[in-house]
C-alpha cells in the first residue's frame, strides 16, 4: 500500500484501530470456509462517517475493501481475495435499542445475533432468525448474507425482519433506506436489495429490525424412520394438515451414526432418517398440534416418536442436532458444507441424488438440514491436502448443484455465493438474469472496490473448491 | 404513432388484441386516482414472448410502455402520462395453479387477487395480502405496487409472499428471478426489487407465491373510545401483551359520522374513534386472546366493547369499515386518498397533526386506516373543479407528508408513489438515496421506455394534486 494512502488513512482512523502487523493480518485472512487470503491492512471503524471516508479514499486509489463481521461465512464472503483493506465491522457495537411500543430493535452491525435474541426476549419479544453461528455471528454479517437457520419455515429469513438500514454506499455516501414502518413503498426496496448482497453493494452501519411477540410455549418431538422417503411424507403431511411448525430438522443415517459415535445417547443407528419437529405458540394450540404431529408420524410408519415432556428432554432432543457439526468433523480435517435447497416435495428425490453422487465419487457425505423449507446441508468430509480426493469433491459438488437446479431448487439457500459458488451463477440465473445483477453492481460501484471477486464469476473461473 | 411501428406491432399481436378506437383509448386513460391521460394504442398481450417483442420494438422506436392491471391504483401508477402504448395485462390469465405439497401458487398476472384467495382457501390454504380492491385488482398490479391492506400487521405485505417471478425486462429480455423455495440467496434479490417497482423495472408475466395454512378460526371485536389517544393506547397495550392481531382498524369521528349518515347502524356518532380488532389462529388460543383484548380496551377507557358471537355479527362489524369509502364520497366528487404511514406509537400525534392541517386549510378531512401497522388513510373530500379549494388541498397534502416524515414515517405505506408523490421523494430519501434508485432505473432501462414519468420527480415538477 502506498505511503500516501496509509498517511491519509491515519488522518481518518486513530492508530490503534489500524492493524498492519503480519500476525494481525493472518488473523483476518480466513473465515469458516477453507480459503485463506492475506489483506494488506485491517481497519476497525467505529462510525458511518469513518467508513464513508475510507470508501471515498478507496475509490480515489482503487483499493479493494472487504467488510467483515465475525467471519463465520461458509462461502468465503469476507475473504480479501484481492488483498486491500479488511474493514472489521465487529467493533462497531454502540447501539442495541429495543423499542417495545413499535416492536423494533435498532442495532449496530457489530452486535452479535445472540445478544439481540437475549435482549429482545428479556422484554417478551422475539427475533426469529437463528443461524447456527448466532453466538458468534454479527447482525451486520447476518444482514449482508441474509442468514436464516431452522426457523425459516414459519418465520422467514433475516430479510423478513429488516425494515430500515443506514448504509455506506460503494462510493462513500451515507444513505438511509426504509424506516421504522413495516409498510413502506416509497420507491425501490433498497433495504432488501442490500440485505443478502454479500457486502458488494454497501456496508451496513445501523439496522432497524422488526420484532414479534415471543411465542408463549413450544413442544418438540423426535421421530425416527426406516427410510428417508417416509420422513419426507411425514413433513408434507404435517404441513398439509394445517400445522406450520417452527422447525422441522432432518438428519440422515450417516449423520445419526456420526452423532452416536461422537457421544452415545441411544439414537437408533439403523434408522434411515430422524426428524425433529418443534411447534410454538399458544399452550393449548400446540398441545393439540404436537399430538397431531405424533399421529401423522405414526401413520407414515415412524419406527419411534418421542415428545419432550419438559425443557430438559427438549434440550436432549436438540442436542442430537447440535452435535452434528462437531461429530462429522471427526471423520476428516476439511468439511465442505453445502446448502443446496429444493422445493419441499423434492427432498426424497434430492436425497436419492445425493447418495448416488456419494457412491459415484466414493466420498464421505452426510446430509442434514432444515427439511421443512427444503434447505438441505449435504456435507462432504475430506482433507484439502489430498489433491486426488479434492478433484472428486470438486466434481461431486458440481453435480450437487446440478441436481438441486434440475429439481427446481437453488444453489444456495442460506450460505451465500461468495467465491465458492460464483462459477455456477449463470447456470441458475441465465446470462440475462446475471447481467441484471451485474448492471446494478456496476452502476453503484463503478470502481469495483467493494468486496471484489465475490458473487460474480471471474474470467476463466471454473473451479469451486479448488480455487487456489 | 408511425405507420411502420403499427405494422410491426400487427406482426406480433393479432388485430383483435390491438385497440386503437378513441372510445377504447378513453377507457384506458384513467385509474382510481384523478388523473386522465390518453394512450396512443392499447395492446392486450397473452404471453411473455409477446411482451418481450413489444418491448424490443419500443426500445427501437423509443415508445413509452405503460403496463396496466385493473387500474385500481390510487397514485396514478398505470396512467400513460407520456402517451405511447398501454399494455393491458389483465387479459394474461391462463395460470392459477395451487401446489399443495409445497404451499405455493403459480399465477398469471391477470388473475384477480380474490380469485387466488378463493382457490387457496378451497384447499385449506391462505394468501394473506388483501387490498380493499381485491375483488377487482390483479395479482400483477398487486405485485408491482406491493399492495397490502389490513393484514400487514401480522402477515406482512405482498412482498413477503412473492418468491419467484418471470419478468420481461425493460430491454425485452425474459428472465426468471427467485424460484420455488422460500430460502434463496443466489445473488441479489431481484424478486423483491421488482415487486413494488411500480412497473418501472420490468413487467411480471408469471409469479410464484408462498401460501400458508389457513387460520382455523377468528374472532372480531369493535371498541369505541372518547378520544383518539385512548384508542392508540389500546393498540400499543394489546401488542405489548404478546398478542399479534390479524387486523387492527381505526376510524375517526368524521368517519363514524359519515358511515352512520350513509347507512345508520347504531354507531356512536360522538365517539372520537372506533377500533376493529380481529385475531385469528387456533380456536382455543383466540378465545383467550379476544378476552384479553376486551379487557385491555376496558382498562384504557373504551366507552363500549362488543365481540362478534357469530359470523353474522362479525360481518356487521366489518360492514362499518367497508362502508367508509362509499360513505365519505357522499361529501364531494373528488376523494384524495393518502397513505402516509408512521411508527405505530406516533399514531395519536399524527392524528393531532392531521386535524391541525384540516383546520388550517378548512378542508373536509376524514381519517381511517390500518392502525396496527401505523398505516393511516387521511382522505380529503373535495371537488377538483374548485381550483381555489384544490390549492388548499395541495398545501394540506404537502403538510401531511411533512408531518409523516417528521414523525419517522414514510410518504407511502401501500398506495405507491406514481405521479402524485414523486415531487416528495427527495424529502424522504435524500439526494443520494434517490440517486441510487435512479442508477438502477437507468442501468436497466437506458431508453426510459417503461412507465416513464413515474416515481422519479420530473424536472420542475413541484405540484402533487394539481399535476395538470
Interface residues (C-beta under 8 A of the other chain):
Chain A: X99 X100 X101 X102 X103 X104 X124 X145 X146 X148 X152 X153 X156 X157 X159 X160 X169 X173 X174 X175 X176 X177 X179 X180 X181 X182 X183 X184 X185 X186 X187 X188 X189 X190 X192 X193 X195 X196 X197 X201 X212 X213 X214 X216 X236 X239 X240 X242 X243 X244 X281 X282 X284 X285 X288 X289 X341 X342 X343 X344 X345 X370 X373 X374 X375 X408 X409 X410 X411 X412 X413 X414 X415 X416 X417 X421 X425 X428 X429 X430 X432 X433 X434 X435 X436 X437 X439 X440 X442 X443 X444 X455
Chain B: X99 X100 X101 X102 X103 X104 X124 X145 X146 X148 X152 X153 X156 X157 X159 X160 X169 X173 X174 X175 X176 X177 X179 X180 X181 X182 X183 X184 X185 X186 X187 X188 X189 X190 X192 X193 X195 X196 X197 X201 X212 X213 X214 X216 X236 X239 X240 X242 X243 X244 X281 X282 X284 X285 X288 X289 X341 X342 X343 X344 X345 X370 X373 X374 X375 X408 X409 X410 X411 X412 X413 X414 X415 X416 X417 X421 X425 X428 X429 X430 X432 X433 X434 X435 X436 X437 X439 X440 X442 X443 X444 X455
